[in-house]
């Protein structure tokens, strides 16, 4: 038997409930450059990653098939990096020139896994809930061939003649619903409907319920959720990011503030490392590592918010592994320790105490580098400088000191014990 005529092997999904996530669009209305909206960040994570996580959290989906644009594989792979799902994430399918075509190609990719049911969902709806998913699947379990999430129209609707802006009439909203996704179907039914539509259907339809209805199938409404919005515009992205950011901060109600101090003496050299950048100077700072006094102080301040010892404990100067090491490794380690606790760095502040070099010309570069190392916005990093009015070792030009403070937010654990 020739390989051309052989059918792909069937690989069954245990409970045979699949989700098909349509992520092949360009998202031009979102207005964020060349990156499609499904890969834009909201609350620190890509829209698509949040959508897949929401579907997975329902606990009733066995496999997810994502349909992507042919040019988006690098974006997709970056989006999936670090995403852990309980269900099976199948290799992505490549979509077509329209949403309807993309869904068909996704359904064909799913066919080899013989699912019983499929939930077709927009990648740009990251706020879908377990209740909406369960309602859709329950309708299919009752024997419906199709079910779609929807919400009532609550605003008064008016119709107008095209281009006139004149109110012609008030539309009765009692019979109207706003369609959402997921839209659930018996798999064989919706695949056959899409195949028929592709062979000679009514043209491009805007959702899968319309395809099923065109094929003569009955589709029923189930309760959707007003929060299950579709991200379409740049304003939608901003609102979604704001919502998630506020939720993230609210969930981290354990606010901790700590301070730290570090000092390094001068030795012969031609530059100093301060705040992660190299600054030309007539002397160098003496230390086992690169002696970046600013990053050392910030590292200790962050570790202190976690009650996690100090830089010398984690990177002892007696260890040759850290000889001449770049101090950005120390600060990144401290920031990672915060993330491991599901925390967030809310603010970092440092004051550099020295007569020379002048810090002002390098302040913004230092802020940017510190923000980059810690993975936080530039607006959450402050760098200041002062002299000691020619007093003490800094005033005599014998070294540089740095004071730092860190504000960290951790999840509140009322039952936490020593």
N, C-alpha and C positions, 0 to 999 in steps of 0.2 A: 504494500500500500504506500502511495506517495505521501510525503509529508505535507504537500499542498492540500490534500483532501482530508487530512486528519483533523478532527475537532479538538479544540483545547481541552485539557483534562478538567473534569469537574472537581471543585474543591469546596466542599460544603461548609457552611457556617453553622455552628451548633444549633442556635435557636432561629437562624435564618431571618433576622431582622437587620436590615442594612440602612445606612443613611447615605444619601448622595448629596454632596455639598458642591454647589456650583460656584466656582471661583475663577472663571475664565474671562471675566469682563475687564474692561480697561478703567472703569471708574473715573471717567473724565470730569464729571460734575463735582467730584470731591476737591478738585483744584489744588492738588499737592504735587506738582511737578510730574515727573515721569513714573512715579511709583503708584501702582493701582491701589485703590482704597483698602482692599482686603489685606494688604501687606503694611499699611500704615500702623503706627503704634497708638494704642489707647491704653491708658493706665500702665504704660511700660511694656506692653506685649502687643504683637500684631493682631489685627482684627480677626484674621482667619484662625490663628492659634486659640483665641478666646472662644470663637464659635465652636471649634472642635472640642475644646475642653467642656463647654456647656452641654453639648450633645452627649459626650462620654459620661458626664456626671449624672445623667438621667438613669443610668444603670440598666437600660432596656435595649440598648443597641449593641449588636455583636460585631459589626464591621462598618467602617466608614470609607467611602470612595470619594475622593476629591477630584474635581475636574478643573484643570488649570489651562492657562494660555500657553501656547507652544514656546513663547519667549520667556516664561516666568519660572523655569525650573530652578535657577539659582536663588530667586526670591523665595520659592517654595521650600527649598532645602534649608535655607537660613531660618525660615519661619518654623520649621519642624524641629530644628536643633534644640534639644533640651526639653521638648514636649513629651510628656509621658502619659499614655492613654491606657486604660484598662481593656478597651476593646481593640480589635484588629484594625490597624490603619493600612489599607491596601495601597499599592503603588498608584500614583496619580495617573488619571487619564487625560489625554490632550483634547481640549474642547474645539468647538467650531466657530463659525463667524457670527452665529446668533445664540441666544440663550437656549432656544428650542433645540438647535443642533447640538449644543454642548450637553444638554441633558440626555439626548439620544445616545451620544457617544459614551457618556458615563454609564447609562443603562446597559449598553452592549458590553462594557468592561465588567460590569457586575454580573452579567448573565452566567459567566463561567463558575460563579460561586453559588448559584441556584438559591437565592434568597426567596422567602415567601412574601415578605413585605418590604417596602422601601419608603423611607421618608426623604423627600426631596426638599432641600433647605438652601436658602441663600447664604453665601459666605459672609455677607455684610449684615447678618442678624446675630450678633454675638450675645444678645440678652435673652435668648430663648430659655424657657424654664422647663423643669421636669414635669410640672403640671400640664403644660401645653403638649409636650411630647406624649405623656401618658394618655391624655384625652384623645389624641389622634390615633394612637395604637389601639385604644379600647374600642373606637368606632370600627376599625378594621376587624378586631376580634369579634364584634357583633355581626359581622358578615357584610358590612359596607365595602364596596369596591374602591371607594375613594373618600377621603375626609380631609378637610383643610381648616387650619386655624383661622379664626376671623374675629373681628370685634365690631360692635355696632357703630354706626355713624352717629355722633352726638351733636355735631354742628349743623346749623341750618344750611341747606344746600340751595344754590341759585343757578339757573342756567342762563346762558347768554348767546347771542348770535356771534359767530366768529368775527373777531376784529372790531366789534362795536363797543364793548364794555357796557352795553345796556343790559339791565336785568330784564329777562324775558318772563321767567316764572320761578316759583318756589317748587323745588322737587321734594316729593314725599320720601323722607328718609327711613320710614318704618320698614320698608322692604329692602333696604340696602345694607350691605356689610363691607367692611374693609378686609380684603384678603391678606393673609400673612403666610409665612412658611413656619414650620414644615407643612408640606402637603403629602399625605400618606396614601398609598395605593397597594393593592395586590400587585406583586411585581410583574407577573405575566401580563396582567391587564394593561398596565401603563406602558410596558415595553411594546406590546402590540399596537397600542394607540399611537405611540410616537413613530413607530415604523410605518404605519398607515399614513400618518400625516406627512411624513417625509416623502412618501411616494406620490402624493398628490392631494395634499391637504389644503386648508383655507388660507395658507400663508403663515407668516410668523405670528404666533400667539404669545401672549405675555406671561402666562403661567401654565402649569401642568394640569390644573383643573380644567382649563379651557380646552386643552388637548383631549383629555378624557371625555368631556362633554361632547366635543365634536365627533368622537368615536362612538357616541351613544351610551356612555356609561353614566351612572348616577353618582354624584358627588355631594356629600353632606358637610354642613358646617359643624365645627366643634369650637368650644370657647378658646379664644386666643388671649393675648395679654397686651394691654396698651404699652407696656414697657418693652415689648418685643419689636422694637423699631428697626427699620432698615436704614443703615448708614448710606447716605447718598451724596450729600453736599459737604463742603468744607466745614460748615457750621455744625452739621451732624457729627463729624469727627471731633470737633472741639467739645461739643456737649458730652459725647460719650467719654472722652478723655477726662473731662472735669468730673463726671459722675463716678468713674472708677477710681480716680485719684482721691476724691473725697472719701469714698468707701474704704480705700486702702489705708488712709490716714486714720479714719475712725476706728478701724479694726486694730490699730496699733496705739492703744491708749496708754501704754507704759512708757512715759517720756523720761529719758535719762540724760543728764548733763554731767560731763566730767572735764577736768582740765589737766594739763600736763606741761612740763618744762624740760628743756634740753639745752645743752651748751657744748660747744666744741671749740678747742683752741686753734689758733693759726699755726701753720708750719710753712715751709718753703713750697712755692708752687705758683701757678699762673692763672688759676681760676678757682671758684667755689661752686658747689652744687647747692642751690637753695630752691625749695619748692618744686623740685624736679627739673629745673632748668640749669644750664651751665652759664655762669656769669664771669666774664673776664675780670681778674683781680690780681694784684701783686703778690697775693699769698693764697694758700689753700687751707682747707679745714682738715684737721687731723682726726682720724678715726679708723676703726677696723673696717668699716664699710666705706661708702663714698662720703660719709660724715654730713649728710644733708640734714642739718639741724631742724629745719622746718618740717620735713616729712617725718622725722623721728618723733617730734613733739605731737604731731597730728596722729601718728600711729598709736602712741601711748594714750592719748585722750580717747580715741575710739575704743581701744581695748578696755580702758577703765570703765566705759559705760556698760560693758558686758561683764565686769568683774573678772576679766580674763588675763590676769597677770600683766606683764609689760613686755616691751620690745626685747629686753635683755633675756627674758625667759624663753621666748619663742625663737630668738636669733642670737644666741650667746656669742659674745666677742671672742670667746675661746675656741669657737668652731671655725676651722679654716674655710669651710664652705661659704662663709659670709665675708671673707676677706675681699675688700674692694667691691662688694656687691652694690648694685644700684638700689637705692632706698625706695624706689617706687614699688619694689617687690614687697617690702614690709607694709607699706600703706595699703596696697591691694589686698594683702593677706588680711589685714584688719577689716577692710570693707567687706570681704568675703565672709568673715566671721559673723558680721551683722546679718548678711543675707541668709546665712545658714540658720539663723534664729528667726527667719521670716521677718526681719526688721528692716528699717530704712534709715539712712542717714539724713536727718532733717537740715543740719547746718554744721559747717566747719568754720572756725575762726582761728587765725594765728597772728601774733604780733612778733615781728623780727626786731631784735634789739642789737644795734651795731652803729658804729660811726661810719664805717665803709664796708662794702660798697653801697651806693645809693640804691634803695629798693624801689623807689617810685617808678623809674623807667621800666622795671621788670614786673611790676605788680600784676598786670593783666595776664601776662604770659604764665606767671605762677598760678594764678587763679584757674586759668584754663587747664593747665597740666594737672593740678590737684583734682579738679572736677573730672577730668578724663580718667585718671587712675582709679577714682572711687566710683565712677559710673553714675554721677549725680549731675543735676543741672548747674551751670555756671552761677546762677542766681543764689545758690546755696553755699557758696564759698566766699569767705572774706579774708583778705590779706592786708595787714597794716604794718607800719614800721615806725620805730622811734629810736632816738639816741638816748644815752644815759647821761647826757650833759657832761661828758668827759670824766665821769665818776666810775670807779670800779674797773674790773678787767675789760669790759666792753668799751668803757670810756678811754682806756689806755690803748685800745686797739689790739688787745691780746686774743680776742676771739669773738664769737657771735653766739647770742642766746635766742631762744624762741619760746614763746608761750603759746599754748594752743588750747582750744576748747572744742568739744564735740557735743552735738545734740542728736540723740538717736531715739527712734520710736520703735518699740517692740510690742508684739501682741501681749495684751494684758492677761496674766495667768493668776487669778485670785487664789487658786489652790496650790500654787508653787510653794514648796517647802525647802528648807536648807538640806 
